[in-house]
Every structure is written in structure tokens, then in C-alpha cells.
Amino acid sequence: MARGTFALYSLICRHANVSLLPNRQIADEELSTYKLERNAETVDKTSVKVWLEKHKNLHTALLIMVLIGTCMVIGDGVLTPAISVFSAVSGLEFSLSKDHHEYAVIPITCVILAFLFALQHFGTHRVGFIFAPIVLAWLLCMSALGLYNIIHWNPHVYQALNPYYMFKFLKKTRKYGWMSLGGILLCMTGSEAMFADLGHFSYSAIQLAFTSLVYPALILAYMGQAAYLSKHHDFYSNSQVGFYIAVPDKVRWPVLVLAILASVVGSQAIISGTFSIINQSQSLSCFPRVKVVHTSEKIHGQIYIPEINWLLMILCIAVTVGFRDTKHMGNASGLAVITVMLVTTFLTSLVIMVCWHKPPLLALGFLLFFGSVEALYFSASLIKFLEGAWLPILLALILMAVMLVWHITTIKKYEFDLQNKVTLEWLLALGDKLGMVRVPGIGLVYTDLTSGVPANFSRFVTNLPAFHKVLVFVCVKSVPVPYVFPAERYLVGRVGPPGHRSYRCIVRYGYRDVHQDVDSFETELIESLAMFIKLNASYRCSEVSQSEQLEEWEPGLTVIGSNTLRDHASYDLQDSVQHSAASVEVADSPGGTGLESNSSKQVRFFIDSLVVSPEADKQVAEELEALAAAREAGTAFILGHSHVQCKPGSSVVKKLTVVGYNFLRRNCRGPDVVLRVPPASLLEVGMVYVL
């Protein structure tokens, strides 16, 4: 569970070309965080990898399975806070009269849930200092209560750890014993969100805390309850068979308060996990754009998504008011948890073969051993469909519809852009057209394409016959790695001859990276362009033989090796799998070389620090001067404002998909908000996609 379903999917995508998005580049494989464990020859001989890449239907099936697990985690983000807080507050049953209890538990639970979600925007780092004492006190409390019940009621309860009694129980109860397995799943809830803890702690910290503290406390608590139940068989209601029935009367109120506090802390993990997995989903174009707020400057994994937070709060309160008992909530939560476990087991078996290059028999053994146990619990949970288990299925279906509509339409839009991109010759001919002018400044044209001139730019100059003296086609793409080092973030290339002042910049982010603010992004991008110009002067195009110029490369692009700045001497050619863009991997400037800009964006220090040597070509100096002058004139951000339509005669499913996508697009965050583009510098170009 520690990596999350999307993290496992990204790991598989790094080792096999199974992603549905057709923007994969070989240059991405040179990232430090992308390095494969074995050489390309060994990887290419993997039969499972070849089989997966060959059958496109398997790509879709794999994504659907990942989305099922993802949707169940999000659904669990609704169920776990509700059942945790409700079960903790339900201890009032033993302290209040029946009339007061019926009217007190639900309102108190709803108030606590609202308070919990209202605190999310502060970030866990602000209140995290009280989490550890609460959790530690709760674990010690459970351990003490468990030991007390074991010693007081049945010291021989430890014999129940013998698997013999489990088989004896199942043999005696048969069908009813199998059906009861669904209730045991509540003992494991929470582990499915453990991957979210990796944003806060290390592997070793989680392993040490679980094995030395959490697991022993849970075992003692459950054994203590079993010891109590072995001597008490008569109860007035099913709700009495719970945690509080085994708590002595003298300490019931302190335990109640501590349990409520612990339920709030425990709910925080699944809420953070929900934020994390939705952030990963939108990074891989599987979820509509939402606002992601990083609540801590020191701890990278702490994020907050306002829209999702309030939606979770509404759903949690609705579940609490609707079900009103832990039995139905437990059945719903159990099905969600075991589904996530099944998906994770299947993905891990693929990782064993595709990524770790182990024999298929080992992966099959892993799948059968863990999958058979999980399938048994899964089948037992499905039996409880009418008793609450329908809820996670309903939530998963709704979320899957949203994710599939967004992802499929995004792919179709990308394919439409590929088919309608204009040629380089068209771009170069613009300067010769009557009435076409180059205005001062830098124009950043955002596109999803990694090569070619996007159609939104041709539409822009058709309606407004002018474009900036320095033109940069910017592609912000996500790669299937957690992080991309700043020194490897930018791939820069030239579009056309040096005199045209047109460039391409591919900005790569991992699915857990923090997107920069617009000022630092603009500064780094222009610094990368300037460094590229200098490197282009050092490594002339004549050094690249014509035999190395593949036909699919765009004419006029300069190809320079990726690790130039890091190694200072070596370079290698980077090409793309499908639509290659000649590119350079730019590192931080050596020797403190940087770009300084004040409020008026003066860049004199930039030119002074990157001034070329007397032996350098005069053309390079002119190009750097032109870049500095354009920076002083200002930067414009040109984005496409898309609207999707169906072709005449399209199927009903396709029409519904397009309608759903347009609805989501209108109600989610715009690309300008996600990219943090300043409104004063934004130019939007209307684009109609006919799919």
C-alpha cells in the first residue's frame, strides 16, 4: 500500500510504454529519477513488457484497474472519517440515557467532522505537534485496556492466535463464517492510506513505528476484547458489541475523550491520502484541474485541495446522517479497503515482472498467495452489498466516469492538435507576409505538443497579424516519476534559424513536484534559453552528422546532448519515440551565473554575466542582446481556450462524453490558474476541437 495505485502505475509506465498519453520522449528516460535498473537490451527482451506494449487494449484495461483502486481510495476518504468519529462518539451510549444518546451522537459527530475539515487549510504541520502525543497516548491506552481484560477475564485468550481455531471456526460455521469475514476488514482499515504518510515520514520510520508500537497495541486491544466477550454473551443490541463494552466504568469518560481525539488524528491520514492521490491523478491527466495548495515550505508532501476538502466534508456528514450506525459504514469501508488491496496486489505482480525483471512464476506465486486471501475477503464483502457495501461502488462509478471522461477527451484533444499543427515553413513564412509585424517582448505560447507549431498559434496570428520578437513554444508535461530535479527540468531547442528568434521549451514535472510561481518560472526559462544559445554556439550543428538527423525531426532544430552543463564536456543526441523535438537538458548555471530582475525586469546583470568571449560568434551576442531587450519589454502568456464539439453522426456515448467534459472544463480550474499565469499578461485564443 505504501506507494499508492498511481505511483505503481507510474512505475510500470516508466519501464513499459503502456500510457495512453502519446507524449512520451526518450529524453525523459535520461532523468536521474527515471533511470532503469537494467540496460535497455535486457528490458527489451522481457516478454511480458513486449506483450503489454503490443496490445493497446491492455493499456486501457490497466488504466481502468488503476482508476478502480484510485476511486476506492477516494471513497474511503469519505467513509473512514465518518466511521472513525462516529464510532468514537458512540461511546456516549454508556454514559447518557437512551433518549439523550439518540439525539446527541449524530450532531456531535457532524460538528467534529466539520471542525476536522475546516482545519485542513492550515496544514498538518501547524497542529502536527499534538498528533504524536495523542496517538502515543491512545496506543498505550489500548494496550493497557487489552492487558487488563486479558488478565482479568481470560488469560488463555492468547491461544486464539493459533490458526487451528480459525480453521475450526470456519469448518463449524461454514457459510456464515465466510460471511463474517467481511467484518474483520475493519481491523485492517487505514493501511490503504499508508502511502500518504510517505509525504511526511521515511520508510524506516513507518516500518519501525508499525512493527514496534502500532501492531502490538492493536493485537493486545483485540485480544482484550476477545477475552471480555468470552465471558459475556448477552447484549441488548448489536451496537453494544464494540470497543467501549470492554472499558471499565471508572475510565470510560477519559477513554471516550481520548478516542475522539485519536479518531480525528486517524482520519487525517486518509484525508491527506485523498489529497495526494487526486494530485497524482490530475498530474497524469486523469482528473479535472483543481487548486493544489502546499501548506508547508519544509515538508513537500503536505498539500491541501479546497474543492475536494469541502466535497469530502459534505459527503462524510451525509454518510453519517444517512447510515446512523457503524455496521453499514463498516461494510462500506471494508469493501473499499479490500478492493484497493486487490488492485495493489495485481499491480505489484506486474511490477515484479516488468520493473524488477523477476521470473513470471514468482509474480504468479505472489499474486496467488496474496490475491487468493484478498479475493476471499472481497467476496465476503460483496455479500453485504445491500447492507452498506453499495456506497463505495456507487462513489467509485461516479468518480470513474469523471476520470475516464476527462482522460479520454484529453487524449483526443492531443491527437486533434497533432493532426492540425502547422508546418515550420508556415511559421518561417510569416515574416514575409504583408502586414505581419514582430512586436517587442517575449511570447510564451503554451501547448501540449512536444514538436511542431500548434494550431492555436496559427489562429492567433490569423486574427491578430503580429507576434513577439522572441517566441517560445512552451510545453508543460508530467513525466511518470515522483520528482524532477531542477537541473533536469528544461528541454530547450530552436525552432527555425537563429535569426527567427523562435524556441521550444519542454518543462517537465513529476507527479509530486511543486509547480513554480510565475516569476521564478519566467526567470529560469529565460536563463535556460540564454544558456542554450551559448551551448549552441559551442556545439555547432556541423558536429552532428546528417546520418544522425532522423527524418521525423523537425527541420531547423539544433540537437544538443542533455548532460552538457553537468558534465561540461559530453553530449549525446536525444530523440523522441513519436514526435521528437530536438532538445537540450539545461542545468543550473555554474559559477553562480543567474538571472536577476527587479520590478521593471531589468536584465543588464544577466547580459554581463553571460557575455560571450571575444572569440565567440557575433550572432550569439546579438541573440543574447535580443533576448535581454525582449525581457525588458515584457512577457505575454498565450494560452488556448478550448471548446469541444462532436462530429455530426457521433454516437450517443461520445456525445455524452463531450457534454460531460465541457461541464467539467467550465467548472474546474482553468489552465491559467494551474500554470499561475498573471491575468494582466494573459492572452487567450479560442480553439474549437471537433472530435
N, C-alpha and C positions, 0 to 999 in steps of 0.2 A: 504493500500500500504506500510505501514511503515515497514513491516518485510521482504517483498520480497517473491517471489514464492517459492524459495528453502528453505528459512527459515521456511515457513509454512509447506512445505513438510517434513522437518526435525523434526518439532514439532509433526506432525502426526506419523512419524516413531518412535519417542520416546515412544509414547503411544500405538502403534499397530505395529505388526510385518508385515509391508507391503513393506519393502525394498526388492529389487531384489537381493542385495548382501547377500550371505548366511554366513556372518561372524559375526553375532550378538551374543553377550555374555550377560548372566545375570549379570556378574560382571560390565558391563558398566552401568547398572541401579543404581549402588551404587554411581556413581559420584554425586558430590554436585549439579552440573548444570543439572543433569538428573532426579532429584527427581520428582516423580509424585505427583499430588495434592491429590490423594486419595490412599487408600491402594489397594493392588493387588486384593483382593476379589471383591471390588466394580468395579474395572476396568474390571475384567474378565467377569462380568455379563452384560457388555454393549453389547447389541445385534448388534449394528452397527459395533462395533470393531470386534466381532466374525465373522460377515458376511464378513467384509473386509479381515480378515486374512484367511478365509476359501477358498475364490475364488481367485486363483492365477492370473486369467485373469484381475481381478480388480487391482492388483498390477501394471501390465503393463499399463493398461488404465490410472491409476492415474499418473504414471511416464510420460506418453505421454502428459497428460494435463499440468503437471508441465513444461515439456520441451517446450510446445507451448507458455506458458506465458514467460518463460525464453528467448526463441528466439525472441519474440516480444519486450522484454525489450532491448535486444542487437540490434535488428533492429532499435528501437527508438533511440539508441545511435548513429546510423548513421544519422537519419533523423532530430532529434532535433537541433544539432549544425548547420546543413545546413540551415534549415528554419529560425532559430533564427538569425543567422548572415546575411543571405540573405535578410530577411525582414527588418532588421535594416539598411543595406546598401542601400536598395531600396528607402530610403528617398531622395537619390540624385536626383530622378526623378523630384522633385520640385525645385531643386537648379541648375541643369545643363540643357543644351539643349538636345533635343531628341537624336541627333547623339552622343554626348558625353556620355549620360546616357547609351545607349545601349552597348557601348564598355568599360564602366568603372565599372559597378556594378559587373559583373561576375569575372573579375580579382581581384578586391579589396576583394570580398568575399573569393576567393580561398586563397589569401595571408593571410587574417586574420585567416582562418581555419588552414592553415599550421603553422602559428605562435602559435595558441592556442594549437595544439597537440605537437608542439616542446617544449612547456613549461612543459608538463606533467611530465617529468622525474625529474624535480626539486621538485615536490610535492607542494600541495596547501598551506602547512604551510609557505613556503618561500614567497608566494605572497598573502597569505590569509589576511594579514593586510590591503590590499587595497580593498578587496572584500566587506567588510561591508560598508565602505563609499560610494562605487559605488551603491550597492543595495539600501542603505538608500536614497541616492540622487535620484535614479530612481523611487522609490516608492513615494517619496514626489513630484517628478516632475509629475508623472501620476496623483496623487491626485489633484495637483494644476491645471493641464490642464483639468481634469474632472470637477472640481468645476467651472472653468472659462466657459467651454462650457455649463454646466447646467444653470448657472446664465445668460449667455449672449444669449443663443439660446432657451432654453425651460426649465424653472424652474419646470414645471409639469411632467417632464420625470420620476420622482420617482414613478408615478402611474403604470409604466410598471412592477414594482415588483409584482403587483397583479397577481396571477396565472390565473385570469379570462381572461386576454388578451392573455395569452398563448393558452388557450383552444379556444378562439375566432379565433386566428390566424390559428391554426391547422384545425378548422372546416371550415374556409373560403378557405384555400389553399389546403386542403386535401392531395393528393399525393405529391404535390410539397412542401408543408410544412413539410411533413415527410422526404422527400429527403434533405431538407435544414438542418435537424438536424445534419447531418454529419459534417457540417462546424462549428457547435457550439463546437465540441470536442476540438478545438484548445484552448478554454478557460480553459480547464482542463489539458492540457499537462504540464508535469513537476511533477504532483502529483505521477505518477507511479514510479518515481525515488526517492521519499522521503525517502525510506528505506536506501538509501546510505548516507543520512545526519546523520543517527544514528551512523556512524563511526566517526563523528565529533562533534555532539551535543547530548544532552539528550532529552528524550521525552518531558519534560516540556518546554524546550527551543523552540523546534519546534512548539509545540501547542501554546505557548504564542505569538511567532512571527507571526504565521499564522493568528490567530484569531484577534490580536490587530493591526497588521500592514499590512500584505500582503493582506488579504481578503478585508478589507475596501478600500485599494488603488485600487485593481482590480475592485471592484464594481463602485467606482467613475469614473475610467477610461472608463469602458464600458458604463456607464450611460451618460458620457460626449459625447462619440462618437454617442450614440443614439440620444442625444439632437441635435447634429450638423446635423445628417442625416435626422432628422425630418423636417429640414428647407431647406435642399439641396437634390435635387433628380436627377439632371442632371450631368452626369460624362462622360468624353471622353472614359474611359476604365475601366474595372473591377478592374485593379490594383490600380486605384485612390481611391477606396473604402477601405481605410485602416486607419492605425493609424495616419499617417502624414497629411492626408487631414484635420484633425480637429486641427492641430497645427498652431497657429498664425505665420505669416511670420517672425515677428521680433525675435522669439526664435527658429526658425526651425533648424538653424545650431547647437546651443548648445544642443538642444534635440537630434539631429542626432548623435552627438559625444557621448552623454551620453547613447543613445540607443545601439550603437555599443559596448560600454564598458559593458553595462548590459547584452547584448546577449552573450558576452564571459563568463561572470560570470555565467549566467544561464546555458550555455552549460556545464560548469564544473560539475554540479550536475549529469547530465545524463552520462557523461564520467566516473565519479567516480562510479556511479551505475553500469555501464557496467563492469568495472574492478572488482567490488565487487561480482557481480553475476557470473562472469566467474571463479573467485577464489573459490566461493562456489561450482560451478559445478565440477571443477576438484577435489576438496576435496572429493566429493561424487562419483568420477569415472565416471562422465558424460561429461567430456571434456578432450581433449588431454592435456598432460603436457605442461605448459607454465611457463616462468620465472616470479615470483612474487617478486617485489621489494617493501619493506616497506620504504616509503620515510620519515617517521617521527619516531623517537625513543620515543616520548612522546605520540603521538596520534596514537592509534593502528589501526584505520580503514583506514588510508591513505595508499593506495597501488598504484602501477604502473606496468602495464604489457606491456613490449616493443612491442611484436609481435602484440598484439591486438590494441595498440595505433596507430601504423603506418597503420595497416589494416583499422581502423576506419577513419583515415585521408584520405586515398585513396578513400574509399567509399563515404565519405562526399563530397569530391571535385567532384567525378563522378556524384553524385546526383545533385549537384549544376549546373554543366555544362550540364547535361542531361535534367533536367526539366526546368530550367531557369525561373520559376515562382512559386509564393507561393501557388497557387491554387492546383497544383498537389502534391507539398510537403505536404501541409496541409491535403489533402485527405489521403496520405500515412501515415502520422504521426497519424492522427485521428484513423485509423483502428488499428494501433499498440497499441495505448493507450487504446482503449475500449476493445481490446482483453485481455490485461493484467488485466484490471478491472474485466472482466467476470471470468477469471481464479482465480483471488484473491478472488472474492466473493464465488465461488464454494469451494475453499479450506478452506475459513473461516467458511463456513457452516459445513464442516467436522470437523474442529477444535472445533466448538461449541458442537458437539455430542461426538467426540472421546476423546478430551483433556479436555474440560471443563465439560463434563458429564451432559449437559443440555438436556431437552426433545427434541426428533426429531422434534416435531411440532414447537418449537422455531427456530430450524435451518431451517426448511422448510419455515417458515414465513420470516426469514432473506433472504433466497435465492430468494423467490418470490418477495419480496419488492424491493430489490436492483437489482436482476437479471433481472426482467422484464423491468426496466428502461434502464439498460445497454444493454439488448437484442434489445430494440427499437433503440438505437443509433448504435448498431452493424449492424443491418440490413440496416440502412440508410447509413452506411459507405461502406457496400458491394456494394451498388448501384454505388458507384464511382470507381468500380474496374478498368475500362478502363481509368479513369482519374487520375491515380497515385496510387490507392489503391492496385494495383497488386504488387508493390515493396516490402512492408513488408511481403506479403505472400510468394514471391519468396525467400527473405532472410531467412524467418523462415523455409521454406522447406529445404534449403541448410544446415542451422545450425542444424536442427533436424536430418538430415541424418548423419551429422558428430557425433552428440552426441549419437544417437542410435547405430551407428556402433561401437563407442568406448566403450559404456557401455555394450552392449550385448556381445561383444568379450571379454571384461574384465571378465564378469561373466563366460563365457565358459572356459576361461583360469583358473579361480579359481576352477571350477569343475574338470578340467583336472588335476590340481595339487592335488586335493583331491583324485582322483582316482589313481594317480600314486605315492603318497607318500609312503615311505618305513617304515618298522616297527621299533620299538625301539630295538627289538632283533638284527636286522641287524646292527644298529649303535653300540650296545654294543659288537658285534662280530668282529668289525673292528680291535680292538686292538689285537686280537689273530691271525689275518691273517699274513702270511709270507710276509715281505717286507713293511708292513704298519707302518709308524712311526708317532710320535707326535712331531711336531716342536715347538720351543719356540714362545710365543706370544699369542695374543687373536685373534680368528677368528670370525668375525661377519657375519653370514650367513643371508642375507635378504630374507624374504619370505612373501607371503601374507597369509599363513596358520597360524592359531592360535593354531594348535596342529599337532603332527606328525613330521616326518623328511622329508623335501621337496626333490623332485626328483632332483633338481639342485645340491644338496649336494652329492647325490649318484653319479651323473655324474662327479662331481668334483673329488671325491676320486677314481673313476674308471680310470680317465685319469691321475691323479696325486696322487699316493698312499701315501698321507701324509695329516695330518690336525693338527691344532694348539692344544696345550696342554689345553687351555681354549677355549671352543667352546660355542658360544651364537647364538641361532636362534632368530633373531630379526624380529618382525612383526610390521611395522608402519601402523596403521589403523586410519581411520577417524570415529568418532562417531557423531551421529546426534545432537550435541549440539554446541553452538557458541564457547565455551571455555572449556578447561580442566585445572583445577588448577595444578600447578607443583607438588604439594604434592600427586596428584592422577594420575599422568601421566603414571607411570610404573607399569605393572603387571609382576612379576618375578616368575619363577618356575624352578624346577630342572628336567632335562631330564636324567634319569638313576641314578645310585647310586652316592654318593658324590665323590667317587674316580675317576669317569669318567670325572669330571670337565666339564660337559655339562649343559647348562641352556637354558631357554626360556625367552625372554623379549618381552612383548607386549607394544608398545609405542602408546599411544592414544592422538590424536589431535582433537580439534573441527574444524569446517569448517572456523572459523575466527582466528584460532591460528597462531602464527608465528613459523615456524619451526626453531629449534636452529641451530647455526653453529656447525660444526663437533667437534670442541674441547670441547665446553660445553656439547654437547650431549654425547660424549665419557666419559667425566668426570662424568656426572650424572648417566650414565648407569652402570659404574663400581662401583660407590658409592652405587647404588641400589643393585647390586649383592653382595657387601660386607655386606650391611645391611641385605639382605635376608639370607645370610649364618649365621649371628648372630641370627636372628629371628628363623631360622630353628633349631638352637641349643637350643633355649629357649622353643620352642613348638615342641616337638618330634612327630614323626609320630604315635607313640603309643597312643597319646591322641586322635587320630581320629579313631573311631571305624570302623570295617570292614563293618558294615551296611551302613555307610555313604559313602563308596567308591563305586560310581556308576560304572557300567560295562563299560560305554563309556569313562571313564577317562583313560588316558594313564598310564600304569603301571610304577612305579618308580618315579612319580611326587609327590612332597610334597605339601599338601594343607594347606595354612595359611590364616587367615582372613584378610580382606582388611584394616581395620582401626586400625591396631596394633600400628603403631607409633603415630597416632593421639590420641588414647585413652590410650595407654600404658598398657592396661590390657585386652581388649576384642578382640575376633577374631571370625569370622564366615566363614563358608565354601562358596566358590564361585564355581559355576559350569556354564556350557555353555549350550545354547539351542541345538546346533547341534554337535559341535566338541570341547568339553571342554578342556581347558588347566588349570591345577592346577596353581594357581597364587597367588601373594601377592601384595597388593597395598602399595607402598612404599612412605613414606612422607619424607620431609626434615629432615636431621639428627638433633636430639635435642642437645642442648648444644653447638652449633657451630661446630659440627662434620662435617668435609668436606674433600674434596679430593684436594690436591694441586699438581700441576705438572708443571715443568718448561719445557724448550725446549727439554731436554733429557728424559722427562717423569719419573722423579724420584718420587717414591711414599712412601718414608720412613715415612713421616708425616702421611700418610693415615694409615699405619700399626700401628704406635704409637698411633694414636687417637682411633683406633678400636681394640686395643689389648684386648684379652679376659681375663676374670678374672681367677685366679688360679683354680677355681672350674670347669671352662669350659672344654669341651672335647678337647683333644689334636688334634683331627681330624679337628676341626674348625680352630684352629690356623694354621695347615698345609694348609688348604684350602685357608685361607686368605693370607698366605705367597706365595702360588702358584699363586694366583690372582695378587699379587703385582709384582712378578717376571715376569709374563706374560705381565703385563702392561709396565714394563720397557723394555721388548724385542720388543714391538711394536704391533700395531693393524692392521689387514688386513680386508678389507671390501669385502665380496664375494657376488656378485650380478648376477642374471640371465640375459642373453642377449637373448631375446625371438624372435622367428620367427614362425609365424602362417601359417599352411597349412590346406587345406581341405581334408577330406576323399574322396577316389575315389567314384564317383557316386553322389556327393553332388549336390544340386540344384543350379540353376544359381544365385538366390538371396544370398545364402550362399557364393558362390564363390566371388560375387561382394563385399559382406561384408568383407570377409577376405582380398581381394585386397585393399579395402578402408582402413582397419585397418593397414595393413602393410605400406601403403603410409603415413598415419598419424603418425605411430610409427617412421618411418625413418625421418620425417620432424619436429617432435616436440622435446621437451627437453627430454633427457634420464633420467632414474631413478637416475643415479649417480649425475646428475646436480640438480635434485629436492631435493635429500637427502643430497646434499652438501658433497659428498664423495671426499676426496683428490685424484687426479689421481695417485699419487705415491703409494697409499695404496690400489688401486682398483684391484680386480681380477674378471673378467667377465667369466661366464660359459654359453656356448651356450646351448639354450634349444629350441627344436622344439615342437610346440604344434599342434597336429593333431586333428582338431575339426570336 
